[in-house]
Structures are given as structure tokens and as C-alpha cells.
Amino acid sequence: MRWLLLAVVPALALVQGPTAATEKRVDLKTGKQSFQALQFQPTGKGPFPAVVIVHGEFGLTDWTRQQAVRLAKKGYLVLAIDLYDGELPKTIEEAHILERGLDERRVVAQAQAAIGYLERLPLVRKEAIGILGWDAGGGYALDVAIRDKRLKAAVTCYGRLTTDAKQLAAMEARVLAIFGGKDEGIPPDTIAQFQKAMQQAGKALTVQVYPKCGHGFMDSTSPYLEGPPDQAAIADAWAKIDAHLERTLQR
């Protein structure tokens, strides 16, 4: 799939913290269609390992941006793609409508364009690129990892799963899969089928299930949450994501 960088807009913000991260908007193109992404660059000269972020059903929200900043502060150059062209649904119903309106082929092409863009940046170690997604974005993260051997790491958080070993066999990325035990959309049987298929395909997989958590539990602002967020589970999930990315991308 051809991709083309249209423009890079000057820095929009400087996020302050223990390690600052510069944010800027990037315009990319797949075929005749353009789309936007937000780039978060850590301080330092690089080159850096990089992570493509794929947002969930509610779009490129402030929460998603905060997670991108978090990763940038840990030394990753992060590119968060916007699948909704700037739209932010206000309700679960609106989110479902937008998510179901996505073309899977276009989403995969956008993610691959993002990978291609990162590969060509002098600031990025092209052999150390990963992908991370939540909800629908978690499913797309796995889809892209299956199709693109340039990815060395993939993290899917309560996203739909591919359970066909033949499809999974094409993947190079080492996978971390995170789930909520109370998520009715991804039952234990489906997770077990995924694990079996990954084993049959000879692929590296780590699975973590949080029994007391439901769908979307990592996002404390998610409308899916019932009751207060499980901060211990969120912290543990992030610790496992950090360890997975460090093992696969920062070696």
C-alpha cells in the first residue's frame, strides 16, 4: 500500500513532566485518502523505539492522548492515528455507529502508512516499532500485526481476536493480550481458542486476565465502567505493557 506524508504541522503543545514530550499533528495519505495522527516525541536525540496507538470506540480522546504522552515520557516516539477524522462520540450509541462505519481495509492501510512514516523518520529505530490498541483499536492492532511483519511488538487490550492459526502464522510481533474477566464480549472460551491458535502458529503470546474487571477497564473515563475504576488492575496492566514493550523494543 502506497503512503505519502502530506505535511507536518509545527508543535501544538509541550507536555511537561519528568520527561517532556512534544506533540504535533501529522497529515498522512493512503491512496487518495488523507488522515491525521498525533505524534508525541520524547526529549533526547534518539533514535527512539516507536509505538503506533489505535484508539478505541470513543475516538482519539484526551485519555488516549494521555496514554500516548505516558509512553513518550518512557522514551518511545508515539504516533496516535485518528480513525474518526476528528469526531468524538458523546454516547455509547454514537461510538458504536462510528466504529461500525469503519472500513477494515482502510484502517489497516492507515496503520501501515503510520508504520511507513515512522520507518522513515531518522528519530526512529525502524527495527523497533510496535502497536497498541484498546477496544476496537485492540482488534485492529492485532489485525495490523498479522499483516505487517515490520511490527515487533503488539498489545491488544480487550479487542476482538483472530483464532485462525493459519492467519496468525504470518505475524512477526510478540503479542501481549489484556482482558477483563467480566467482559461478556470476549468470553473465556474465545481467549482459550486464541491461545491455542497462537500456540499452533508458533507465536509468542502473553495473556493477562483481570477477573474483577469488565470491558474498557483501563480507561477511568470509559462509559462502559460500572462502578469506580480498579486502580490496582490498571496499574498492573500498565506494568505488564511497559515490560512487554521494553523486552521487545528496547533491547
ZAPADO-50658 format. One record per residue: z, x, y of N, C-alpha, C in turn; chain. Coordinates in nm, 4 decimals. Layout:
N
> Z	X	Y	Z	X	Y	Z	X	Y	A
...
This chain:
251
> 0.0000	0.0860	-0.1200	0.0000	0.0000	0.0000	0.0000	0.0889	0.1240	A
> -0.0986	0.0684	0.2151	-0.1033	0.1466	0.3368	0.0067	0.1013	0.4308	A
> 0.0631	0.1953	0.5013	0.1599	0.1599	0.6053	0.1284	0.2412	0.7288	A
> 0.1706	0.1889	0.8434	0.1417	0.2570	0.9694	0.2588	0.2403	1.0638	A
> 0.3046	0.3475	1.1205	0.4064	0.3414	1.2247	0.3397	0.3059	1.3558	A
> 0.3805	0.1931	1.4147	0.3218	0.1497	1.5409	0.3919	0.2132	1.6599	A
> 0.5242	0.2046	1.6596	0.5967	0.2563	1.7757	0.7419	0.2746	1.7418	A
> 0.8038	0.3650	1.8097	0.9478	0.3823	1.8003	1.0041	0.3593	1.9390	A
> 1.0904	0.2596	1.9510	1.1465	0.2244	2.0809	1.2652	0.3151	2.1084	A
> 1.2817	0.3653	2.2317	1.3938	0.4529	2.2633	1.5276	0.3923	2.2228	A
> 1.6263	0.4777	2.2070	1.7565	0.4375	2.1551	1.8108	0.3160	2.2286	A
> 1.8584	0.2180	2.1504	1.9139	0.0966	2.2085	2.0633	0.1106	2.2352	A
> 2.1315	0.1865	2.1480	2.2760	0.1945	2.1626	2.3271	0.3198	2.0968	A
> 2.4387	0.3646	2.1441	2.5080	0.4765	2.0807	2.6404	0.4223	2.0307	A
> 2.6538	0.4133	1.8981	2.7734	0.3572	1.8389	2.8765	0.4680	1.8264	A
> 2.9904	0.4498	1.8915	3.0911	0.5541	1.8965	3.1872	0.5434	1.7789	A
> 3.2383	0.6546	1.7341	3.3335	0.6571	1.6244	3.3617	0.8008	1.5879	A
> 3.4226	0.8222	1.4706	3.4490	0.9584	1.4258	3.3232	1.0437	1.4235	A
> 3.2138	0.9827	1.3818	3.0834	1.0469	1.3914	2.9894	0.9436	1.4514	A
> 2.9321	0.9729	1.5667	2.8485	0.8734	1.6340	2.7170	0.8547	1.5596	A
> 2.6571	0.7363	1.5762	2.5279	0.7065	1.5155	2.4387	0.6443	1.6214	A
> 2.3215	0.7002	1.6405	2.2266	0.6469	1.7382	2.1407	0.5391	1.6736	A
> 2.1252	0.4264	1.7434	2.0476	0.3138	1.6918	1.9204	0.2960	1.7743	A
> 1.8092	0.2738	1.7056	1.6855	0.2414	1.7759	1.5991	0.1504	1.6898	A
> 1.5126	0.0754	1.7560	1.4220	-0.0159	1.6859	1.2932	0.0567	1.6505	A
> 1.2433	0.0306	1.5307	1.1200	0.0912	1.4826	1.0234	-0.0202	1.4449	A
> 0.8991	-0.0098	1.4914	0.7956	-0.1067	1.4562	0.7054	-0.0469	1.3486	A
> 0.6917	-0.1172	1.2373	0.6104	-0.0722	1.1256	0.5035	-0.1766	1.0931	A
> 0.4076	-0.1367	1.0111	0.2991	-0.2278	0.9768	0.2600	-0.2104	0.8309	A
> 0.2350	-0.3221	0.7623	0.1784	-0.3219	0.6282	0.0494	-0.4027	0.6343	A
> -0.0638	-0.3357	0.6062	-0.1906	-0.4059	0.6222	-0.2096	-0.4473	0.7661	A
> -0.2297	-0.5780	0.7886	-0.2467	-0.6305	0.9240	-0.1187	-0.6910	0.9793	A
> -0.0126	-0.6872	0.9019	0.1130	-0.7499	0.9430	0.2143	-0.6453	0.9873	A
> 0.2781	-0.6718	1.1003	0.3799	-0.5802	1.1513	0.5189	-0.6384	1.1272	A
> 0.6174	-0.5527	1.1283	0.7567	-0.5955	1.1149	0.8448	-0.4911	1.1803	A
> 0.9695	-0.5281	1.2003	1.0626	-0.4389	1.2687	1.1750	-0.3934	1.1769	A
> 1.2343	-0.2823	1.2137	1.3511	-0.2301	1.1444	1.4405	-0.1627	1.2473	A
> 1.5657	-0.1483	1.2132	1.6591	-0.0744	1.2970	1.6928	0.0566	1.2274	A
> 1.6821	0.1646	1.3023	1.7110	0.2980	1.2489	1.8436	0.3469	1.3053	A
> 1.9291	0.3953	1.2165	2.0595	0.4477	1.2548	2.0651	0.5938	1.2119	A
> 2.0774	0.6808	1.3106	2.0711	0.8251	1.2845	2.2070	0.8892	1.3079	A
> 2.2561	0.9641	1.2088	2.3840	1.0336	1.2289	2.3699	1.1509	1.3236	A
> 2.4818	1.2007	1.3718	2.4778	1.3218	1.4529	2.4468	1.4412	1.3640	A
> 2.4010	1.5481	1.4244	2.3671	1.6676	1.3490	2.2169	1.6891	1.3455	A
> 2.1773	1.8017	1.2926	2.0362	1.8399	1.2922	1.9601	1.7895	1.1708	A
> 2.0300	1.7539	1.0631	1.9609	1.7142	0.9418	1.8992	1.8351	0.8726	A
> 1.8111	1.8143	0.7756	1.7657	1.6821	0.7319	1.8741	1.6069	0.6543	A
> 1.8654	1.4726	0.6602	1.9663	1.3862	0.6009	1.9109	1.3128	0.4794	A
> 1.9963	1.2758	0.3839	1.9561	1.1758	0.2859	1.9386	1.0428	0.3599	A
> 1.8636	0.9503	0.3027	1.8329	0.8262	0.3740	1.8535	0.7050	0.2846	A
> 1.8830	0.5926	0.3488	1.9039	0.4667	0.2771	1.8289	0.3546	0.3484	A
> 1.7498	0.2787	0.2734	1.6881	0.1564	0.3236	1.7853	0.0419	0.2951	A
> 1.8138	-0.0376	0.3961	1.9012	-0.1536	0.3794	1.8172	-0.2810	0.3830	A
> 1.8436	-0.3707	0.2855	1.7756	-0.5004	0.2792	1.8822	-0.6084	0.2963	A
> 1.8738	-0.6816	0.4050	1.9771	-0.7812	0.4358	1.9727	-0.9005	0.3399	A
> 2.0780	-0.9808	0.3472	2.0888	-1.0996	0.2640	2.0291	-1.2224	0.3291	A
> 2.0678	-1.3404	0.2766	2.0081	-1.4671	0.3205	2.0251	-1.4951	0.4691	A
> 2.1277	-1.4367	0.5303	2.1575	-1.4697	0.6703	2.0944	-1.3731	0.7697	A
> 2.0065	-1.2870	0.7212	1.9291	-1.2026	0.8111	1.9992	-1.0755	0.8518	A
> 1.9393	-1.0101	0.9493	1.9911	-0.8816	0.9979	2.1036	-0.9091	1.0977	A
> 2.2180	-0.9466	1.0436	2.3334	-0.9891	1.1224	2.4107	-0.8699	1.1775	A
> 2.5082	-0.9004	1.2638	2.5957	-0.7950	1.3151	2.6697	-0.7271	1.2009	A
> 2.7092	-0.8060	1.0998	2.7790	-0.7468	0.9852	2.6890	-0.6453	0.9144	A
> 2.5624	-0.6805	0.8947	2.4696	-0.5887	0.8290	2.4531	-0.4615	0.9123	A
> 2.4415	-0.4779	1.0435	2.4304	-0.3614	1.1315	2.5545	-0.2737	1.1212	A
> 2.6714	-0.3356	1.1109	2.7954	-0.2583	1.0991	2.7963	-0.1751	0.9708	A
> 2.7403	-0.2303	0.8627	2.7357	-0.1541	0.7377	2.6373	-0.0377	0.7497	A
> 2.5288	-0.0595	0.8237	2.4328	0.0495	0.8481	2.4984	0.1610	0.9284	A
> 2.5748	0.1246	1.0309	2.6469	0.2236	1.1114	2.7472	0.2987	1.0237	A
> 2.8147	0.2266	0.9379	2.9118	0.2889	0.8481	2.8458	0.3985	0.7647	A
> 2.7300	0.3686	0.7083	2.6598	0.4675	0.6263	2.6090	0.5843	0.7105	A
> 2.5620	0.5534	0.8313	2.5142	0.6608	0.9187	2.6272	0.7566	0.9526	A
> 2.7457	0.7047	0.9732	2.8599	0.7902	1.0031	2.8970	0.8799	0.8852	A
> 2.8507	0.8416	0.7665	2.8761	0.9230	0.6473	2.7631	1.0218	0.6209	A
> 2.6664	1.0273	0.7133	2.5643	1.1295	0.7025	2.4295	1.0858	0.6496	A
> 2.4073	0.9527	0.6405	2.2781	0.9020	0.5953	2.1962	0.8536	0.7138	A
> 2.0668	0.8797	0.7117	1.9782	0.8153	0.8074	1.9411	0.6806	0.7473	A
> 1.9736	0.5737	0.8174	1.9628	0.4386	0.7618	1.8524	0.3613	0.8324	A
> 1.7717	0.2904	0.7538	1.6678	0.2049	0.8086	1.6895	0.0646	0.7540	A
> 1.7320	-0.0272	0.8418	1.7579	-0.1658	0.8027	1.6379	-0.2511	0.8406	A
> 1.5656	-0.3005	0.7406	1.4455	-0.3787	0.7690	1.4819	-0.5245	0.7987	A
> 1.4015	-0.5876	0.8829	1.4254	-0.7262	0.9239	1.3201	-0.8159	0.8592	A
> 1.3600	-0.8867	0.7542	1.2669	-0.9721	0.6808	1.2383	-1.1040	0.7525	A
> 1.3233	-1.1400	0.8488	1.3111	-1.2694	0.9164	1.2500	-1.2598	1.0561	A
> 1.2003	-1.1447	1.0924	1.1377	-1.1271	1.2240	1.2297	-1.1711	1.3372	A
> 1.3547	-1.1343	1.3273	1.4493	-1.1616	1.4346	1.5260	-1.2916	1.4229	A
> 1.4880	-1.3797	1.3324	1.5584	-1.5078	1.3185	1.6927	-1.4875	1.2500	A
> 1.7933	-1.5639	1.2962	1.9257	-1.5619	1.2363	1.9681	-1.7058	1.2070	A
> 1.9653	-1.7475	1.0803	2.0017	-1.8858	1.0477	2.1473	-1.9143	1.0810	A
> 2.1725	-2.0384	1.1189	2.3076	-2.0770	1.1588	2.3843	-2.1455	1.0463	A
> 2.3141	-2.1957	0.9457	2.3789	-2.2667	0.8357	2.3266	-2.2142	0.7026	A
> 2.3971	-2.2494	0.5958	2.3524	-2.2107	0.4616	2.2168	-2.2726	0.4317	A
> 2.1976	-2.3967	0.4750	2.0690	-2.4634	0.4517	1.9547	-2.3890	0.5214	A
> 1.9747	-2.3510	0.6469	1.8720	-2.2764	0.7200	1.8459	-2.1414	0.6530	A
> 1.9512	-2.0780	0.6044	1.9358	-1.9493	0.5369	1.8520	-1.9639	0.4105	A
> 1.8773	-2.0706	0.3350	1.8005	-2.0931	0.2127	1.6532	-2.1181	0.2435	A
> 1.6268	-2.1913	0.3494	1.4882	-2.2209	0.3870	1.4147	-2.0916	0.4233	A
> 1.4786	-2.0078	0.5026	1.4152	-1.8817	0.5421	1.3957	-1.7890	0.4218	A
> 1.4969	-1.7800	0.3365	1.4879	-1.6904	0.2215	1.3791	-1.7362	0.1249	A
> 1.3711	-1.8672	0.1014	1.2704	-1.9189	0.0088	1.1288	-1.9090	0.0655	A
> 1.1194	-1.8946	0.1967	0.9879	-1.8813	0.2589	0.9332	-1.7398	0.2544	A
> 1.0130	-1.6455	0.2060	0.9663	-1.5070	0.1989	0.8632	-1.4896	0.0876	A
> 0.7655	-1.4059	0.1129	0.6663	-1.3676	0.0127	0.7151	-1.2389	-0.0533	A
> 0.7417	-1.2438	-0.1830	0.7970	-1.1275	-0.2521	0.7089	-1.0043	-0.2359	A
> 0.5763	-1.0235	-0.2439	0.4868	-0.9090	-0.2314	0.4970	-0.8462	-0.0936	A
> 0.5131	-0.9309	0.0095	0.5253	-0.8770	0.1443	0.6572	-0.8020	0.1617	A
> 0.7652	-0.8563	0.1058	0.8954	-0.7895	0.1172	0.8903	-0.6523	0.0509	A
> 0.8329	-0.6466	-0.0687	0.8217	-0.5179	-0.1386	0.7356	-0.4218	-0.0572	A
> 0.6263	-0.4720	-0.0003	0.5396	-0.3866	0.0819	0.6139	-0.3349	0.2050	A
> 0.6962	-0.4206	0.2662	0.7729	-0.3774	0.3829	0.8724	-0.2674	0.3447	A
> 0.9405	-0.2866	0.2334	1.0362	-0.1851	0.1901	0.9658	-0.0540	0.1575	A
> 0.8487	-0.0634	0.0966	0.7747	0.0592	0.0650	0.7214	0.1256	0.1919	A
> 0.6869	0.0468	0.2907	0.6479	0.1041	0.4201	0.7663	0.1768	0.4836	A
> 0.8849	0.1176	0.4693	1.0053	0.1823	0.5221	1.0306	0.3146	0.4513	A
> 1.0114	0.3170	0.3193	1.0292	0.4411	0.2433	0.9270	0.5454	0.2898	A
> 0.8028	0.5017	0.3077	0.6995	0.5935	0.3540	0.7305	0.6508	0.4913	A
> 0.7818	0.5663	0.5790	0.8207	0.6116	0.7124	0.9305	0.7177	0.7025	A
> 1.0317	0.6907	0.6197	1.1411	0.7861	0.6040	1.0920	0.9174	0.5444	A
> 1.0005	0.9081	0.4482	0.9465	1.0288	0.3848	0.8836	1.1237	0.4861	A
> 0.8246	1.0679	0.5895	0.7508	1.1493	0.6858	0.8365	1.1970	0.8015	A
> 0.9587	1.1506	0.8087	1.0466	1.1965	0.9157	1.1001	1.3353	0.8820	A
> 1.0836	1.4316	0.9711	1.1400	1.5649	0.9461	1.2917	1.5614	0.9277	A
> 1.3558	1.4582	0.9829	1.5010	1.4473	0.9736	1.5496	1.4024	0.8360	A
> 1.4576	1.3631	0.7474	1.4952	1.3049	0.6179	1.4578	1.3977	0.5034	A
> 1.5470	1.4087	0.4071	1.5158	1.4769	0.2820	1.4396	1.3773	0.1937	A
> 1.3113	1.3955	0.1799	1.2284	1.2953	0.1142	1.2611	1.2774	-0.0334	A
> 1.3282	1.3769	-0.0938	1.3667	1.3640	-0.2343	1.5025	1.2948	-0.2492	A
> 1.5599	1.2455	-0.1386	1.6936	1.1858	-0.1410	1.6948	1.0542	-0.0628	A
> 1.6170	0.9568	-0.1110	1.6085	0.8257	-0.0463	1.6575	0.7189	-0.1442	A
> 1.7434	0.6303	-0.0946	1.7958	0.5215	-0.1758	1.7758	0.3876	-0.1077	A
> 1.8172	0.2801	-0.1759	1.8031	0.1447	-0.1220	1.9282	0.0651	-0.1572	A
> 1.9705	-0.0204	-0.0653	2.0919	-0.1008	-0.0807	2.0652	-0.2401	-0.0268	A
> 2.1031	-0.3422	-0.1045	2.0844	-0.4792	-0.0569	2.1934	-0.5723	-0.1059	A
> 2.2142	-0.6803	-0.0299	2.3114	-0.7834	-0.0645	2.2399	-0.9172	-0.0828	A
> 2.2964	-1.0031	-0.1668	2.2404	-1.1374	-0.1887	2.0929	-1.1268	-0.2265	A
> 2.0078	-1.2010	-0.1570	1.8638	-1.1931	-0.1832	1.8148	-1.0502	-0.1655	A
> 1.8715	-0.9797	-0.0682	1.8340	-0.8407	-0.0463	1.8702	-0.7508	-0.1628	A
> 1.9750	-0.7873	-0.2367	2.0103	-0.7119	-0.3558	1.9057	-0.7263	-0.4641	A
> 1.8513	-0.8480	-0.4782	1.7431	-0.8692	-0.5741	1.6187	-0.7927	-0.5348	A
> 1.5867	-0.7955	-0.4056	1.4693	-0.7216	-0.3587	1.4894	-0.5711	-0.3724	A
> 1.6122	-0.5233	-0.3519	1.6382	-0.3802	-0.3675	1.6053	-0.3351	-0.5091	A
> 1.6433	-0.4158	-0.6074	1.6110	-0.3833	-0.7460	1.4609	-0.3912	-0.7704	A
> 1.3953	-0.4935	-0.7161	1.2501	-0.5071	-0.7301	1.1776	-0.3833	-0.6785	A
> 1.2197	-0.3371	-0.5610	1.1531	-0.2213	-0.4996	1.1796	-0.0954	-0.5812	A
> 1.3030	-0.0813	-0.6304	1.3355	0.0363	-0.7116	1.2507	0.0405	-0.8387	A
> 1.2199	-0.0755	-0.8953	1.1347	-0.0812	-1.0143	0.9935	-0.0354	-0.9812	A
> 0.9471	-0.0705	-0.8625	0.8078	-0.0446	-0.8253	0.7843	0.0895	-0.7577	A
> 0.8899	0.1514	-0.7061	0.8707	0.2720	-0.6257	0.9553	0.3872	-0.6789	A
> 0.8889	0.4837	-0.7394	0.9586	0.5962	-0.8014	1.0124	0.6964	-0.7002	A
> 0.9810	0.6774	-0.5728	1.0356	0.7663	-0.4710	1.1840	0.7441	-0.4513	A
> 1.2347	0.6277	-0.4902	1.3757	0.5960	-0.4740	1.4580	0.6627	-0.5831	A
> 1.5639	0.7307	-0.5424	1.6512	0.7993	-0.6369	1.7805	0.7225	-0.6629	A
> 1.8140	0.6296	-0.5747	1.9362	0.5509	-0.5907	1.9091	0.4075	-0.5477	A
> 1.9721	0.3134	-0.6181	1.9608	0.1724	-0.5815	2.0971	0.1063	-0.5995	A
> 2.1342	0.0238	-0.5025	2.2577	-0.0544	-0.5108	2.2212	-0.1997	-0.4886	A
> 2.2515	-0.2828	-0.5870	2.2288	-0.4265	-0.5732	2.3634	-0.4978	-0.5763	A
> 2.3934	-0.5705	-0.4708	2.5186	-0.6440	-0.4607	2.4913	-0.7929	-0.4760	A
> 2.5330	-0.8471	-0.5877	2.5164	-0.9877	-0.6256	2.3768	-1.0411	-0.5954	A
> 2.2756	-0.9606	-0.6320	2.1363	-1.0032	-0.6193	2.0808	-1.0454	-0.7544	A
> 1.9704	-1.1191	-0.7542	1.9095	-1.1619	-0.8815	1.8664	-1.0396	-0.9608	A
> 1.8620	-1.0566	-1.0918	1.8422	-0.9435	-1.1810	1.7142	-0.9561	-1.2634	A
> 1.6533	-0.8427	-1.2908	1.5410	-0.8346	-1.3844	1.5972	-0.7949	-1.5199	A
> 1.5669	-0.8736	-1.6231	1.6229	-0.8464	-1.7553	1.5154	-0.8102	-1.8571	A
> 1.3990	-0.7686	-1.8088	1.2892	-0.7258	-1.8944	1.2896	-0.5731	-1.9009	A
> 1.3203	-0.5184	-2.0174	1.3299	-0.3733	-2.0319	1.1982	-0.3040	-1.9999	A
> 1.0856	-0.3684	-2.0292	0.9551	-0.3079	-2.0028	0.9332	-0.2884	-1.8532	A
> 0.9766	-0.3858	-1.7736	0.9646	-0.3710	-1.6287	1.0596	-0.2635	-1.5766	A
> 1.1802	-0.2628	-1.6278	1.2807	-0.1672	-1.5806	1.2447	-0.0235	-1.6174	A
> 1.1624	-0.0070	-1.7188	1.1287	0.1274	-1.7667	1.0575	0.2118	-1.6616	A
> 0.9943	0.1482	-1.5630	0.9197	0.2224	-1.4610	1.0095	0.2823	-1.3539	A
> 1.1363	0.2456	-1.3544	1.2263	0.2832	-1.2459	1.2806	0.4244	-1.2615	A
> 1.2881	0.4977	-1.1501	1.3474	0.6305	-1.1479	1.4895	0.6285	-1.0926	A
> 1.5217	0.5302	-1.0104	1.6506	0.5264	-0.9413	1.7668	0.5030	-1.0379	A
> 1.8785	0.5656	-1.0064	2.0051	0.5356	-1.0737	2.0653	0.4144	-1.0033	A
> 2.1111	0.3154	-1.0803	2.1481	0.1853	-1.0250	2.2984	0.1609	-1.0325	A
> 2.3522	0.1096	-0.9216	2.4864	0.0532	-0.9176	2.4713	-0.0957	-0.8899	A
> 2.5329	-0.1784	-0.9741	2.5238	-0.3238	-0.9582	2.6644	-0.3811	-0.9421	A
> 2.6851	-0.4546	-0.8336	2.8160	-0.5099	-0.7989	2.8091	-0.6617	-0.8005	A
> 2.9089	-0.7253	-0.8639	2.9082	-0.8705	-0.8770	3.0470	-0.9291	-0.8540	A
> 3.0483	-1.0578	-0.8186	3.1715	-1.1342	-0.8135	3.1843	-1.2157	-0.9413	A
> 3.2991	-1.2086	-1.0043	3.3183	-1.2787	-1.1311	3.3106	-1.4296	-1.1192	A
> 3.3323	-1.4835	-0.9993	3.3264	-1.6283	-0.9780	3.1909	-1.6740	-0.9221	A
> 3.0941	-1.5841	-0.9222	2.9609	-1.6166	-0.8708	2.8840	-1.6930	-0.9793	A
> 2.8723	-1.8241	-0.9616	2.8072	-1.9068	-1.0631	2.6574	-1.8800	-1.0727	A
> 2.5999	-1.8206	-0.9684	2.4567	-1.7935	-0.9700	2.4192	-1.6754	-1.0577	A
> 2.5172	-1.5888	-1.0864	2.4922	-1.4724	-1.1726	2.6017	-1.4711	-1.2790	A
> 2.5857	-1.5505	-1.3855	2.6898	-1.5613	-1.4886	2.7008	-1.4345	-1.5728	A
> 2.8122	-1.4193	-1.6462	2.8326	-1.3006	-1.7304	2.7193	-1.2757	-1.8296	A
> 2.6598	-1.3815	-1.8829	2.5505	-1.3641	-1.9792	2.4317	-1.2921	-1.9159	A
> 2.4004	-1.3262	-1.7913	2.2882	-1.2618	-1.7219	2.3180	-1.1141	-1.6965	A
> 2.4406	-1.0850	-1.6575	2.4798	-0.9459	-1.6358	2.4694	-0.8675	-1.7662	A
> 2.5143	-0.9289	-1.8761	2.5070	-0.8621	-2.0062	2.3621	-0.8370	-2.0474	A
> 2.2745	-0.9331	-2.0193	2.1323	-0.9156	-2.0513	2.0721	-0.8012	-1.9690	A
> 2.1135	-0.7918	-1.8439	2.0665	-0.6840	-1.7575	2.1130	-0.5485	-1.8105	A
> 2.2392	-0.5409	-1.8477	2.2922	-0.4164	-1.9019	2.2175	-0.3754	-2.0287	A
> 2.1921	-0.4707	-2.1159	2.1212	-0.4416	-2.2406	1.9796	-0.3939	-2.2129	A
> 1.9119	-0.4620	-2.1192	1.7742	-0.4240	-2.0855	1.7687	-0.2851	-2.0233	A
> 1.8641	-0.2533	-1.9375	1.8686	-0.1198	-1.8767	1.8936	-0.0135	-1.9840	A
> 1.9796	-0.0445	-2.0793	2.0065	0.0498	-2.1881	1.8805	0.0711	-2.2728	A
> 1.8111	-0.0391	-2.3037	1.6881	-0.0284	-2.3816	1.5826	0.0529	-2.3079	A
> 1.5808	0.0405	-2.1747	1.4835	0.1141	-2.0937	1.5259	0.2583	-2.0710	A
> 1.6472	0.2934	-2.1119	1.6964	0.4297	-2.0945	1.7285	0.4643	-1.9507	A
> 1.7758	0.3648	-1.8743	1.8016	0.3850	-1.7317	1.9509	0.3936	-1.7019	A
> 1.9830	0.4714	-1.5987	2.1225	0.4915	-1.5589	2.1736	0.3701	-1.4826	A
> 2.2843	0.3126	-1.5288	2.3390	0.1921	-1.4673	2.4912	0.1963	-1.4687	A
> 2.5496	0.1600	-1.3538	2.6929	0.1358	-1.3435	2.7118	-0.0070	-1.2949	A
> 2.7936	-0.0827	-1.3663	2.8197	-0.2221	-1.3290	2.9663	-0.2376	-1.2925	A
> 2.9909	-0.3091	-1.1815	3.1271	-0.3392	-1.1399	3.1368	-0.4880	-1.1093	A
> 3.2274	-0.5563	-1.1809	3.2507	-0.6992	-1.1583	3.3920	-0.7172	-1.1047	A
> 3.4042	-0.7948	-0.9959	3.5347	-0.8256	-0.9384	3.5699	-0.9697	-0.9775	A
> 3.6580	-0.9861	-1.0773	3.6809	-1.1174	-1.1390	3.7223	-1.2281	-1.0431	A
> 3.7967	-1.1942	-0.9392	3.8500	-1.2969	-0.8496	3.7567	-1.3304	-0.7333	A
> 3.6418	-1.2636	-0.7273	3.5542	-1.2788	-0.6114	3.4329	-1.3656	-0.6420	A
> 3.3822	-1.4294	-0.5371	3.2626	-1.5110	-0.5513	3.1425	-1.4437	-0.4864	A
> 3.0363	-1.5208	-0.4709	2.9127	-1.4689	-0.4121	2.9366	-1.4306	-0.2658	A
> 2.8811	-1.3166	-0.2248	2.8901	-1.2751	-0.0851	3.0241	-1.2187	-0.0452	A
> 3.1071	-1.1792	-0.1424	3.2459	-1.1439	-0.1099	3.2588	-1.0208	-0.0214	A
> 3.1588	-0.9314	-0.0190	3.1725	-0.8108	0.0614	3.1633	-0.8383	0.2118	A
> 3.1019	-0.9495	0.2485	3.0828	-0.9854	0.3891	3.1935	-1.0811	0.4313	A
> 3.2877	-1.0312	0.5098	3.4021	-1.1140	0.5509	3.3614	-1.2278	0.6435	A
> 3.2366	-1.2272	0.6929	3.1879	-1.3347	0.7802	3.1002	-1.4342	0.7052	A
> 3.0812	-1.4149	0.5749	2.9878	-1.4970	0.4983	3.0327	-1.6427	0.4871	A
> 2.9427	-1.7386	0.5128	2.9757	-1.8802	0.4936	3.0031	-1.9155	0.3479	A
> 2.9656	-1.8269	0.2554	2.9906	-1.8536	0.1140	3.1373	-1.8351	0.0753	A
> 3.2121	-1.7639	0.1581	3.3508	-1.7333	0.1233	3.4368	-1.8591	0.1188	A
> 3.5208	-1.8663	0.0165	3.6198	-1.9734	0.0064	3.7573	-1.9075	0.0140	A
> 3.8219	-1.9219	0.1273	3.9493	-1.8543	0.1460	3.9308	-1.7195	0.2132	A
> 4.0393	-1.6485	0.2338	4.0321	-1.5195	0.3033	3.9589	-1.4156	0.2188	A
> 3.8933	-1.3194	0.2848	3.8225	-1.2157	0.2101	3.9200	-1.1288	0.1306	A
> 3.8736	-1.0809	0.0159	3.9534	-0.9939	-0.0690	3.9324	-0.8505	-0.0209	A
> 4.0184	-0.8063	0.0687	4.0008	-0.6752	0.1304	4.0100	-0.5616	0.0292	A
> 4.0934	-0.5770	-0.0725	4.1056	-0.4724	-0.1743	3.9756	-0.4584	-0.2521	A
> 3.9140	-0.5718	-0.2863	3.7869	-0.5680	-0.3597	3.6763	-0.5097	-0.2723	A
> 3.6742	-0.5478	-0.1449	3.5729	-0.4954	-0.0524	3.5865	-0.3432	-0.0408	A
> 3.7098	-0.2961	-0.0234	3.7320	-0.1520	-0.0102	3.6912	-0.0790	-0.1375	A
> 3.7222	-0.1371	-0.2517	3.6872	-0.0728	-0.3781	3.5363	-0.0712	-0.3993	A
> 3.4697	-0.1820	-0.3634	3.3235	-0.1871	-0.3765	3.2582	-0.0793	-0.2907	A
> 3.3074	-0.0624	-0.1691	3.2507	0.0400	-0.0826	3.2799	0.1804	-0.1355	A
> 3.3967	0.1994	-0.1927	3.4283	0.3297	-0.2515	3.3310	0.3627	-0.3641	A
> 3.2957	0.2627	-0.4432	3.2009	0.2847	-0.5530	3.0591	0.3074	-0.5003	A
> 3.0216	0.2361	-0.3940	2.8906	0.2593	-0.3327	2.8834	0.4008	-0.2760	A
> 2.9878	0.4400	-0.2051	2.9911	0.5753	-0.1474	2.9767	0.6812	-0.2563	A
> 3.0507	0.6644	-0.3650	3.0466	0.7625	-0.4734	2.9087	0.7665	-0.5386	A
> 2.8484	0.6488	-0.5560	2.7159	0.6420	-0.6183	2.6107	0.7106	-0.5322	A
> 2.6126	0.6812	-0.4035	2.5145	0.7443	-0.3142	2.5370	0.8940	-0.3019	A
> 2.6628	0.9342	-0.3003	2.6908	1.0772	-0.2899	2.6408	1.1511	-0.4145	A
> 2.6640	1.0919	-0.5324	2.6198	1.1558	-0.6568	2.4681	1.1689	-0.6629	A
> 2.3995	1.0670	-0.6164	2.2539	1.0632	-0.6354	2.1742	1.1209	-0.5187	A
> 2.2274	1.1136	-0.3971	2.1500	1.1538	-0.2794	2.2031	1.2761	-0.2077	A
> 2.3268	1.3130	-0.2273	2.3826	1.4256	-0.1514	2.4069	1.5490	-0.2366	A
> 2.3486	1.5523	-0.3567	2.3640	1.6684	-0.4442	2.2913	1.7892	-0.3861	A
